[in-house]
Amino acid sequence: MTETKPIPATILTGFLGAGKTTLLNYILQQQHGYKFGIIVNEVGEIGIDHQLVENQSDEIVQMNNGCVCCTIRKDLVRGIQKLLTRGGFDYLLIETTGIADPAPVAQTFLNIPALQKFVRLDSIITVVDAEQIVRQMRETATAREQIAMADFVLLNKTDLVEEQALGEVEDAVHRLNPHARLFRTNHSEVNLKEMLDMNAFDVDQKLAVDPRFLDELQERAHGDIQSFAFRFERPLDVYRFEAFVRRLSEREKVYRSKGIIAIKGNPRRAVFHGVNNRFTIFWDRLWEKDETRVSQLVFIGKDLRRGAIGEELEACLA
């Protein structure tokens, strides 16, 4: 590592299902001249999102240690060091979990002088689900914290919201964070020239929002949100699984569900996405010849009954 200009770093955050991984893939697909190092942090013991990052030529480090605000500090530094040792990139993207407060991630860059020689925090980008964010802000402090710390806010999925309601969402976001620049988006598509390498991060603005921003001992709890992961080596019956998903949406408070699924009789793996009561299943790439066809599913929400969910999933096995 020679003495060079610090590499810019952007934190991608946002509540469960807002569109962070969609934004990450969109960034990787565009012609912008950057070569990215990527760190993806996920909730639970099974990682899904890193398997959905489409440009595998970029350097990726995955961390499955759940809460970025509690346990990740040392792992994040090690992940950055690993990428710096590999080299070959000139921009760092960090995608946090949907239940993470981005403030402790930012503290990592500000409170570790040795890191500042190599990496500088350029911005925090928060993606919000324009249809769900008002309720999410009302129900959980995490959604409010993610907006309060943002330099840029993507009001995503605006096609699902009427103009008047969208204006009310913008007002609510501005009340929480009057400094952030807002973009209306669908599928997280935005003009990257207005967001990347902009030197947008301002520590004084963060302290104005949260005077304890630099306090590493500040408690940041999100214990009301649970995450359960399931893994099956037998294929699933797609019709039983779709029926299970419909029942689940009516019964449980699931904020986010996702997975890679092996479907009986189909040579392609299926990708499952769920945000609140909206679910999609679509066909992905072919399973590799020597690849074990394993279904991996993650459910994140409040007051979830792991036993009941597990039993119903087992009933979906072919």
N, C-alpha and C positions, 0 to 999 in steps of 0.2 A: 504494500500500500504506500505509494509515493505521496509526497506533499502536493495535493491538488485541491481545487475548489470543492467545497462540500457538496455532496449529491442532494438534490431536493427530495423531500419525502412528503407524501400526502396520505392522510388517514381517511379511509372510507368508512363511514359509520351510518347508522340508521336502525330503526326498530325492525323487529322480525318481519321479513317478507316485503320490505319496502322496495328492494331492487338493487341492493349493493353488488351482488355477484353479476347481475345484468349490466350494471355500470362498469364493473371491472372488465367484463368481456368486451363491452363496447369500446372502452379505452384501448384494449389490446388489438382490436380489429382496425383501428383508424390509422391513417398515414400522418404521423406527427413527428417522426424522426427520433423518438426516444426508444431506448432499450430498457425494459423494466426488470427490476428485482421485485418479487412479490412475496408478502407474508400473509397467509390466510389463517385466522384464528376461528375455531368453531367450538360450539357447546357440545359436551358429551364425549363419549369414548369412540364414536364413529364419525369420521369426517366425510362429508358429502360434497361441500362446495368446491374443494380443490380439484375434485374429479370433473367438475363442470367448467373449470377455467379452460377456455378453448385454445389459447395460444400457448402450447406447451414448450415453445422454444425459449420463452422467458424463464428466468430462474425463479423457482417457487419453493418457499419453505412453509410447511403446514404445521400448525400447533393446535392440538386438541385438548387444551387444558381449561376450556370453559370460560371462566370469568376473567376477561382481560384486565379488569380493575383490581383483582385481588391476588392472582397467582402468576401473572404472566411477566412481570417486570424483568426478572433474570432471564427467562426464556426469550423474551423479545430482544434483549441485548445480545444473547447468544445467536438468535436467528439473524440479526443484522450483521453480526461479526462473521457468521458463516457465509452470507451473501457477499460481503466485502472481500472475504478471502477468495471466493470463487471469481469475483470480478465480472467484467463483461456487461455491466449495466450502468446507466447514467440517471436513473430515476427510481425511487423506492415507493411502492404502493403497499399500504397495510390495510387489509380488510378485517375489521373487528367483528365480533359476534353481535347478533341483534339485541343482546341484553347487556352490552358493555357501555359504560360511560367512557367517552374518549379522553377525558381529562387526564387520567393516570398514564395513558399512552403518550400524550403530549409531554407530561412531566418527565418521562424517560429521556426525551431529547433535551429538555431544558436543564435537568438536574444532574446529568452525567457529562462533565466537561470533556472527557476523553472521546465521547461519541460525537461531540460537536465539531471536531476537526474533520470528520468524514461525512457526516449527514446533518442537514439542517431541515427543520420542520417548515414546510412551505405553506400547508393549509390543512384544514379539517373540512371535509365535504360530508354533509349529512343528507341522506336520501330519505324522504318521507313518503308514505302512502297517502296521497291527498284525500282519498275516500275514508281512511281509517284514523288519521293522525289526531283529530280532535278528541275522539274517544280514547285513544292511546295516551294522550297527554293527561287526560282526566284520570285514567286508571293507574298509570305507573310513572314514577319519578324518572325512570331511565329514558323514556321518550322525551321528556322535558330537558333532561341534561344533555342529550345528544343535540338538540336544537340550540340550546343555550351556548354550547361550545363551538358552533359551526362558523366557518368563514363563508362557506357557500351552502345553500340549502336547495336541493332539487325537489320541487313539488312534483312527484312522479304520479303516474296513472291519472293524469288530469282529464283524460277522456271519460272517466267514470263519474265525474263531478260536474254539476251544473255551475254556470258562471258565478251566480250569486254566492253559492256555497264555497266556491274556490276563493272568492274575495274574502270571505270570512276566515278561511284557513290561513290566507296570507296575513290577515290582521292578527290572528292568534300567534303566528310564528314571529311576526315583528314585535309583538308585545314581549315575547320571551327573549328575543335577540334582535335589537334594532340595528346591529352592525352588519349582519350577514347579508350577502347578496342572494336574491332569490331567482331561480330559473324554473319555469314551467316545463315539464317534460313528460313524454310517454316512452316507455321501454328504456328509461334512463339515458335517452339520447340528448346530448347537449354539445354546445360549441366548446371544445376542449381548449381552444386558444384563450378562452376567457377564464379558465380554471386551473390549468397546469402551469407550474413554474411562475407564479404570480407574486411570490413573497407576500401572501395575504395574511399569514399568521401574525397576530399582534397580541403580545402577552398582556399589554395594558388593557386592551378591550376585554380579554378573558377575566382579568382581575376586577374590572368594572361590573361584570356579570356575576362573578363568584369571587369575593375577596380572599377565599381560602383555596383558590385554584392551585397554588404551588405547595399547599400543605399535603405532604405525602401520607400523613397519619390520619387524614380525614376519612371517616367511614363512608363507604359507598355501597350500600346494601341493595341486593335485588333478590332476596331470599324467597320472595313470593312466586317466583317463576321457576318451573320445573322443566327438566329435559329428560326424555327417555329414548333409548336407542334399541333397535331390534335387528337381528341378523338371522337370515334363514338360508340354508343351502338347498332346500327344495324349492322348485318354482312355484309361483303364485298363479291362481286362476284369476284372470283380469276382471271377470264379471262379479265374482265374489268380492274382490278387492274394492271395486267401485261401489258396491252396495255397502261395504263396511265404511268407506269414507263418508258416504251420505249419512249413515247412522251416527258416525262420530261427530260430524258437524252439528247435528241436532242435540247431542247429549253433552259433549265436553267443551271446555273453553280452551280451544287450541288456537294459539296465535300463529304458529308456524309449523308446517310439516313438510318433509322433503325426503327424497330417497332415490336410490338406483334399484330397479326391480327386474328380476328375471321372470318372464312370463312363459308359461307352458306353451310349447309349440311354436315359439317365435324366436328366430335367430338374432334379433336385435334386443339390446337392453332398453328398458323403458325408464324414463325420468319422471318422477312424481314431485309436483309442487303444490303446496297448499298454503294459503294466506287467509286466516279466519275461515269463513265458510265458502271460499272460492278454491276450487281444486282443478288441476290439469294433469293429465298423463299424456306424454308424447313419446314417440319412438326415437331412440338415439342411434348411436353407431352399432355395428355388428359386434357381437361378442368375439373376442380373439379366439383362435383355434385352441390354444392351451390355457385359456383364461377360465378360472372357476366361476361359474354362474351363481353368484351370491346376491341375495336381496338385502339391502341395507336401508333402514328407515329410521328417521328421527322425528319425534313429536315434542313440541315446546309449548307450554301453556300454564294455566293456573288450575290447581286442584285436579290434576289428571290422575286417573286410576290405572296405574301401570299393569296390574294383573288383568283387569278386564280388557284393556287394549291388546295385551299380549295374547290372551285366549282367542279373541276375535280374529287377530292376524293369523294365528295358527289354523283357524277354521278356513282361512282363505287359501291355504296351501293345496296345490293340486295333487 
